[in-house]
Amino acid sequence: MLAYPNPIYAGRRQTPRLIRNGLFLAILAGATCYALLHYAAQMDMFDNVILIAGAIGLAVMALSWTVLQPLSLGAAALSLAAIGLYRGQLDSADHVFLLKYFLSSQCAIMWMGLSYWGATVLYALGWLRRATSWMRLGTRAAWAGSLFGLTGLLVRWFESYLMGADVGHIPVSNLYEVFVLFSFLTTMLYLHLEQHFGSRQLGLFAMLMVSAAVAFMFKYGMGAHEIQPLIPALKSYWMKIHVPANFIGYGAFSMAAMFGAAWLLADRPFFASRLPSRAWLDELSYKAIALGFVFFTIAAILGALWAAEAWGGYWSWDPKETWALIVWLNYAAWLHARLVKNVRGALLAWWSLAGFVITLFAFLGVNMFLSGLHSYGSL
């Protein structure tokens, strides 16, 4: 006898979710309206457009991936708590307990790093022992790190305004800040994949990448953790959309490299029993590179518009621009090989790793070793 779902019970199960979604949308709409009204004097038309578009984007993502709702609300609550504790004085972070050890931007970012390192260790233990309980703890640690990372970025944004209205800016202006952004976005991309596919087998690979980024940030970027005024070229609304789009691309390309490494290891006995099938890894690499390519293309277009406004031309063959073009051409060729030439297997796996090396140099090497119009991004 076939069992049919009871629409009454199905409706009852949907009701709490509808209430949660409605409450989240109401809070988001209220916060957006408050910001538009309360900070109208400090915001121009472009700031308003970015704020409204950001709120709409968050609403769409949070409705399809509902775990974003507690994350964003939690980060907002912690950030508001920090703002209240500062009481308009930046030096409050030196003597207010919660700010000094938890909620100042620097402390929150430190907790982010520790949580991501802890997630890596937990995923490794679960992976080696084939224990889902350890991996589940790794997932929770990764979510905790993301909560602290987002809180740290939001509080740092507020702290910059405490230094002066002419100093305040979105925290994506130097490599220290964008390493925080990269770590957060890459982890979020992995967590979305983990929940969507219902598997934690690649958590170790993803979090190794994030942990390496955090280690580099703490070792070489601590000198840049002090908030500094922006140079004139960076005082633009373009920075608020160009840089995040760029780093979604970087994060996706990094994930693809990790999937490529997993593909190459998947035929070895020790790894074969612990990794997904090569067909699945190949598909994940494709999805990651396709996502990264879309956002990297958007970032390149936005960057050209920004360059025209700041320097009077859309393209100047600056080292950063040249290497960004190399990255774009590399992944365009990768996608062409897979979609048009139907290439699969080891070639694309090795190619994704080589692409990561190219991307890493475009992201980091250019800033450290080459000079140009983008030299302000050095550590």
BAFI-54131 format. One line per field, with one value per residue (C-alpha): residue number from 1; residue in one letter; x, z, y. Coordinates in nm, 2 decimals, always signed. Example, Ala and Ser with C-alpha at 12.3 -4.5 7.8 and 13.67 -1.06 7.14 Angstrom:
BEGIN
k = [1,2] .
r = [A,S] .
x = [+1.23,+1.37] .
z = [+0.78,+0.71] .
y = [-0.45,-0.11] .
This chain:
BEGIN
k = [1,2,3,4,5,6,7,8,9,10,11,12,13,14,15,16,17,18,19,20,21,22,23,24,25,26,27,28,29,30,31,32,33,34,35,36,37,38,39,40,41,42,43,44,45,46,47,48,49,50,51,52,53,54,55,56,57,58,59,60,61,62,63,64,65,66,67,68,69,70,71,72,73,74,75,76,77,78,79,80,81,82,83,84,85,86,87,88,89,90,91,92,93,94,95,96,97,98,99,100,101,102,103,104,105,106,107,108,109,110,111,112,113,114,115,116,117,118,119,120,121,122,123,124,125,126,127,128,129,130,131,132,133,134,135,136,137,138,139,140,141,142,143,144,145,146,147,148,149,150,151,152,153,154,155,156,157,158,159,160,161,162,163,164,165,166,167,168,169,170,171,172,173,174,175,176,177,178,179,180,181,182,183,184,185,186,187,188,189,190,191,192,193,194,195,196,197,198,199,200,201,202,203,204,205,206,207,208,209,210,211,212,213,214,215,216,217,218,219,220,221,222,223,224,225,226,227,228,229,230,231,232,233,234,235,236,237,238,239,240,241,242,243,244,245,246,247,248,249,250,251,252,253,254,255,256,257,258,259,260,261,262,263,264,265,266,267,268,269,270,271,272,273,274,275,276,277,278,279,280,281,282,283,284,285,286,287,288,289,290,291,292,293,294,295,296,297,298,299,300,301,302,303,304,305,306,307,308,309,310,311,312,313,314,315,316,317,318,319,320,321,322,323,324,325,326,327,328,329,330,331,332,333,334,335,336,337,338,339,340,341,342,343,344,345,346,347,348,349,350,351,352,353,354,355,356,357,358,359,360,361,362,363,364,365,366,367,368,369,370,371,372,373,374,375,376,377,378,379] .
r = [M,L,A,Y,P,N,P,I,Y,A,G,R,R,Q,T,P,R,L,I,R,N,G,L,F,L,A,I,L,A,G,A,T,C,Y,A,L,L,H,Y,A,A,Q,M,D,M,F,D,N,V,I,L,I,A,G,A,I,G,L,A,V,M,A,L,S,W,T,V,L,Q,P,L,S,L,G,A,A,A,L,S,L,A,A,I,G,L,Y,R,G,Q,L,D,S,A,D,H,V,F,L,L,K,Y,F,L,S,S,Q,C,A,I,M,W,M,G,L,S,Y,W,G,A,T,V,L,Y,A,L,G,W,L,R,R,A,T,S,W,M,R,L,G,T,R,A,A,W,A,G,S,L,F,G,L,T,G,L,L,V,R,W,F,E,S,Y,L,M,G,A,D,V,G,H,I,P,V,S,N,L,Y,E,V,F,V,L,F,S,F,L,T,T,M,L,Y,L,H,L,E,Q,H,F,G,S,R,Q,L,G,L,F,A,M,L,M,V,S,A,A,V,A,F,M,F,K,Y,G,M,G,A,H,E,I,Q,P,L,I,P,A,L,K,S,Y,W,M,K,I,H,V,P,A,N,F,I,G,Y,G,A,F,S,M,A,A,M,F,G,A,A,W,L,L,A,D,R,P,F,F,A,S,R,L,P,S,R,A,W,L,D,E,L,S,Y,K,A,I,A,L,G,F,V,F,F,T,I,A,A,I,L,G,A,L,W,A,A,E,A,W,G,G,Y,W,S,W,D,P,K,E,T,W,A,L,I,V,W,L,N,Y,A,A,W,L,H,A,R,L,V,K,N,V,R,G,A,L,L,A,W,W,S,L,A,G,F,V,I,T,L,F,A,F,L,G,V,N,M,F,L,S,G,L,H,S,Y,G,S,L] .
x = [+0.00,+0.14,+0.18,+0.10,+0.22,-0.04,-0.08,-0.19,+0.13,+0.34,+0.19,+0.26,+0.62,+0.65,+0.49,+0.79,+1.02,+0.79,+0.78,+1.16,+1.20,+0.95,+1.11,+1.45,+1.33,+1.16,+1.47,+1.68,+1.44,+1.42,+1.80,+1.84,+1.58,+1.74,+2.08,+1.93,+1.76,+2.01,+2.32,+2.17,+2.41,+2.71,+2.59,+2.56,+2.34,+2.59,+2.62,+2.25,+2.24,+2.51,+2.34,+2.00,+2.15,+2.35,+2.04,+1.85,+2.14,+2.16,+1.78,+1.79,+2.09,+1.95,+1.62,+1.78,+2.05,+1.88,+2.18,+2.30,+2.02,+2.16,+2.51,+2.42,+2.20,+2.47,+2.74,+2.51,+2.43,+2.80,+2.89,+2.62,+2.73,+3.09,+2.96,+2.77,+3.08,+3.30,+3.08,+3.24,+3.60,+3.84,+4.06,+3.78,+3.93,+4.22,+4.02,+3.67,+3.69,+3.46,+3.63,+3.98,+3.94,+3.65,+3.48,+3.73,+3.81,+4.16,+4.04,+3.75,+3.99,+4.23,+3.93,+3.85,+4.20,+4.20,+3.86,+3.97,+4.29,+4.08,+3.84,+4.14,+4.26,+3.91,+3.85,+4.19,+4.11,+3.78,+3.93,+4.21,+3.98,+3.68,+3.48,+3.19,+3.16,+3.50,+3.41,+3.09,+3.28,+3.51,+3.20,+3.09,+3.44,+3.44,+3.10,+3.23,+3.53,+3.31,+3.09,+3.40,+3.55,+3.24,+3.21,+3.57,+3.52,+3.21,+3.36,+3.68,+3.46,+3.31,+3.65,+3.77,+3.50,+3.58,+3.92,+3.75,+3.48,+3.75,+3.93,+3.63,+3.62,+3.52,+3.79,+3.93,+4.20,+4.52,+4.64,+4.58,+4.21,+4.16,+4.32,+4.05,+3.79,+3.95,+3.95,+3.59,+3.46,+3.65,+3.52,+3.17,+3.20,+3.32,+3.04,+2.78,+2.92,+2.93,+2.57,+2.45,+2.62,+2.58,+2.95,+3.24,+3.50,+3.67,+3.67,+4.03,+4.14,+3.94,+4.04,+4.41,+4.39,+4.22,+4.45,+4.75,+4.60,+4.54,+4.90,+5.04,+4.82,+4.92,+5.29,+5.34,+5.03,+5.03,+5.21,+4.92,+4.65,+4.65,+4.37,+4.52,+4.35,+4.29,+4.50,+4.29,+4.27,+4.09,+3.83,+3.57,+3.24,+3.39,+3.61,+3.30,+3.20,+3.52,+3.72,+3.46,+3.37,+3.74,+3.79,+3.49,+3.67,+4.00,+3.82,+3.65,+3.97,+4.15,+3.87,+3.91,+4.28,+4.20,+3.95,+4.22,+4.47,+4.20,+4.14,+4.51,+4.52,+4.20,+4.35,+4.59,+4.47,+4.50,+4.30,+4.06,+3.85,+3.84,+3.76,+3.46,+3.47,+3.68,+3.37,+3.23,+3.56,+3.58,+3.23,+3.31,+3.62,+3.41,+3.15,+3.41,+3.60,+3.27,+3.16,+3.50,+3.52,+3.19,+3.28,+3.64,+3.49,+3.25,+3.55,+3.76,+3.48,+3.43,+3.80,+3.82,+3.54,+3.72,+4.05,+3.88,+3.75,+4.08,+4.35,+4.17,+4.19,+4.02,+4.35,+4.71,+4.90,+4.98,+5.14,+4.82,+4.60,+4.83,+4.84,+4.46,+4.43,+4.66,+4.44,+4.12,+4.27,+4.39,+4.05,+3.87,+4.09,+4.02,+3.65,+3.68,+3.88,+3.62,+3.30,+3.40,+3.68,+3.52,+3.86,+3.84,+4.07,+4.43,+4.50,+4.23,+4.33,+4.69,+4.57,+4.36,+4.67,+4.88,+4.60,+4.61,+4.99,+4.91,+4.62,+4.84,+5.10,+4.84,+4.68,+5.00,+5.32,+5.24,+5.18,+5.50,+5.75,+5.62,+5.55,+5.28,+4.95,+4.83,+5.14,+4.94,+4.82,+5.16,+5.20] .
z = [+0.00,-0.10,+0.16,+0.06,+0.25,+0.46,+0.34,+0.69,+0.86,+0.57,+0.62,+0.99,+0.92,+0.68,+0.92,+1.16,+0.86,+0.71,+1.04,+1.07,+0.71,+0.76,+1.09,+0.93,+0.63,+0.86,+1.07,+0.76,+0.61,+0.93,+0.96,+0.60,+0.64,+0.97,+0.80,+0.50,+0.73,+1.01,+0.79,+0.50,+0.55,+0.52,+0.22,-0.15,-0.41,-0.49,-0.12,-0.10,-0.41,-0.27,+0.06,-0.09,-0.34,-0.06,+0.15,-0.14,-0.21,+0.15,+0.16,-0.15,-0.03,+0.32,+0.19,-0.02,+0.24,+0.56,+0.78,+0.67,+0.88,+1.23,+1.10,+0.99,+1.29,+1.53,+1.37,+1.37,+1.74,+1.84,+1.63,+1.79,+2.13,+2.05,+1.92,+2.25,+2.46,+2.27,+2.37,+2.10,+2.24,+2.04,+2.35,+2.52,+2.37,+2.61,+2.93,+2.86,+2.92,+2.64,+2.39,+2.50,+2.48,+2.24,+2.05,+1.92,+1.56,+1.63,+1.90,+1.68,+1.40,+1.63,+1.74,+1.37,+1.31,+1.61,+1.51,+1.16,+1.28,+1.52,+1.24,+1.03,+1.32,+1.38,+1.01,+1.00,+1.30,+1.15,+0.81,+0.95,+1.19,+0.95,+1.24,+1.14,+1.50,+1.47,+1.13,+1.27,+1.53,+1.25,+1.08,+1.40,+1.45,+1.09,+1.15,+1.47,+1.29,+1.02,+1.29,+1.44,+1.10,+0.99,+1.33,+1.31,+0.97,+1.07,+1.40,+1.21,+0.98,+1.27,+1.44,+1.13,+1.17,+1.54,+1.42,+1.21,+0.95,+0.69,+0.79,+0.80,+0.52,+0.44,+0.57,+0.23,+0.18,+0.25,+0.23,+0.60,+0.57,+0.24,+0.39,+0.66,+0.38,+0.17,+0.47,+0.55,+0.19,+0.11,+0.43,+0.34,-0.01,+0.14,+0.40,+0.13,-0.06,+0.25,+0.33,-0.03,-0.10,+0.25,+0.28,+0.49,+0.32,+0.16,+0.48,+0.55,+0.20,+0.22,+0.57,+0.50,+0.24,+0.49,+0.77,+0.55,+0.47,+0.84,+0.92,+0.66,+0.78,+1.14,+1.05,+0.79,+0.82,+1.18,+1.09,+0.88,+1.14,+1.24,+1.06,+0.82,+0.62,+0.26,-0.02,-0.26,-0.53,-0.28,-0.17,-0.40,-0.38,-0.64,-0.37,-0.19,-0.48,-0.68,-0.40,-0.26,-0.61,-0.67,-0.36,-0.42,-0.74,-0.56,-0.30,-0.57,-0.76,-0.44,-0.38,-0.73,-0.67,-0.36,-0.55,-0.82,-0.56,-0.42,-0.77,-0.82,-0.48,-0.52,-0.69,-0.40,-0.16,+0.15,+0.00,-0.23,+0.07,+0.22,-0.08,-0.31,-0.66,-0.92,-1.13,-0.84,-0.77,-1.14,-1.13,-0.81,-0.97,-1.27,-1.06,-0.85,-1.15,-1.32,-1.01,-0.97,-1.34,-1.32,-1.02,-1.14,-1.47,-1.28,-1.07,-1.38,-1.53,-1.21,-1.18,-1.53,-1.44,-1.12,-1.30,-1.55,-1.27,-1.06,-1.33,-1.64,-1.84,-1.83,-1.88,-1.81,-1.82,-1.46,-1.32,-1.12,-1.42,-1.64,-1.40,-1.35,-1.73,-1.72,-1.45,-1.65,-1.97,-1.79,-1.65,-1.97,-2.14,-1.87,-1.92,-2.30,-2.27,-2.05,-2.22,-2.58,-2.61,-2.35,-2.17,-1.84,-1.58,-1.48,-1.73,-1.57,-1.22,-1.28,-1.47,-1.17,-0.95,-1.20,-1.22,-0.84,-0.86,-1.12,-0.91,-0.59,-0.76,-0.90,-0.55,-0.34,-0.54,-0.74,-0.43,-0.26,-0.55,-0.82,-0.81,-0.99,-0.95,-0.71,-0.49,-0.20,-0.14,+0.00,+0.35] .
y = [+0.00,+0.33,+0.60,+0.96,+1.26,+1.42,+1.79,+1.89,+1.77,+1.90,+2.24,+2.22,+2.14,+2.44,+2.69,+2.74,+2.78,+3.04,+3.22,+3.22,+3.34,+3.62,+3.73,+3.74,+3.94,+4.18,+4.23,+4.27,+4.52,+4.72,+4.73,+4.85,+5.12,+5.24,+5.26,+5.45,+5.70,+5.73,+5.76,+5.96,+6.25,+6.02,+5.82,+5.92,+5.76,+5.49,+5.39,+5.36,+5.14,+4.92,+4.89,+4.80,+4.56,+4.39,+4.35,+4.20,+3.97,+3.85,+3.80,+3.58,+3.37,+3.34,+3.21,+2.94,+2.86,+2.92,+2.86,+3.21,+3.36,+3.27,+3.34,+3.69,+3.77,+3.64,+3.85,+4.15,+4.09,+4.06,+4.36,+4.57,+4.46,+4.57,+4.91,+4.96,+4.87,+5.11,+5.40,+5.61,+5.57,+5.35,+5.30,+5.12,+4.80,+4.83,+4.81,+4.67,+4.29,+4.17,+4.40,+4.32,+3.95,+3.87,+4.15,+4.40,+4.34,+4.21,+3.97,+3.84,+3.78,+3.59,+3.37,+3.32,+3.19,+2.96,+2.82,+2.75,+2.58,+2.38,+2.28,+2.16,+1.94,+1.80,+1.72,+1.55,+1.33,+1.24,+1.17,+0.95,+0.76,+0.76,+0.91,+1.13,+1.26,+1.43,+1.58,+1.71,+1.89,+2.02,+2.17,+2.34,+2.49,+2.61,+2.78,+2.94,+3.07,+3.22,+3.39,+3.54,+3.64,+3.82,+3.99,+4.10,+4.25,+4.44,+4.57,+4.67,+4.87,+5.05,+5.10,+5.28,+5.54,+5.59,+5.71,+5.98,+6.02,+6.07,+5.75,+5.52,+5.26,+4.91,+4.67,+4.54,+4.80,+4.60,+4.24,+4.18,+4.27,+4.08,+3.77,+3.78,+3.82,+3.53,+3.30,+3.38,+3.35,+3.03,+2.86,+2.97,+2.82,+2.49,+2.49,+2.55,+2.26,+2.04,+2.10,+2.08,+1.74,+1.60,+1.50,+1.62,+1.41,+1.72,+1.93,+1.85,+1.97,+2.29,+2.39,+2.32,+2.59,+2.83,+2.74,+2.82,+3.16,+3.23,+3.13,+3.36,+3.65,+3.61,+3.57,+3.84,+4.06,+4.16,+4.48,+4.58,+4.52,+4.88,+5.07,+5.34,+5.62,+5.53,+5.68,+5.89,+5.62,+5.39,+5.64,+5.50,+5.31,+5.07,+4.92,+4.79,+4.57,+4.51,+4.35,+4.11,+3.99,+3.94,+3.73,+3.51,+3.42,+3.36,+3.14,+2.94,+2.89,+2.77,+2.52,+2.39,+2.34,+2.13,+1.92,+1.87,+1.75,+1.51,+1.38,+1.30,+1.12,+0.93,+0.63,+0.56,+0.29,+0.50,+0.79,+0.59,+0.47,+0.82,+1.04,+1.07,+0.93,+1.09,+1.17,+1.37,+1.55,+1.64,+1.78,+1.98,+2.13,+2.24,+2.40,+2.58,+2.71,+2.82,+3.01,+3.17,+3.26,+3.44,+3.65,+3.71,+3.84,+4.07,+4.19,+4.26,+4.47,+4.66,+4.71,+4.86,+5.11,+5.20,+5.25,+5.48,+5.69,+5.69,+5.70,+5.81,+5.49,+5.14,+4.95,+5.05,+4.71,+4.75,+4.43,+4.35,+4.40,+4.20,+3.91,+3.93,+3.89,+3.59,+3.43,+3.50,+3.36,+3.05,+2.96,+3.06,+2.80,+2.55,+2.59,+2.57,+2.25,+2.09,+2.22,+2.23,+1.98,+1.74,+1.70,+1.52,+1.36,+1.41,+1.70,+1.92,+1.82,+1.92,+2.23,+2.34,+2.31,+2.51,+2.77,+2.80,+2.88,+3.15,+3.29,+3.29,+3.50,+3.74,+3.76,+3.78,+3.77,+4.08,+4.28,+4.16,+4.16,+4.39,+4.76,+4.95,+5.14,+4.86,+4.87,+5.01,+4.65,+4.53,+4.38] .
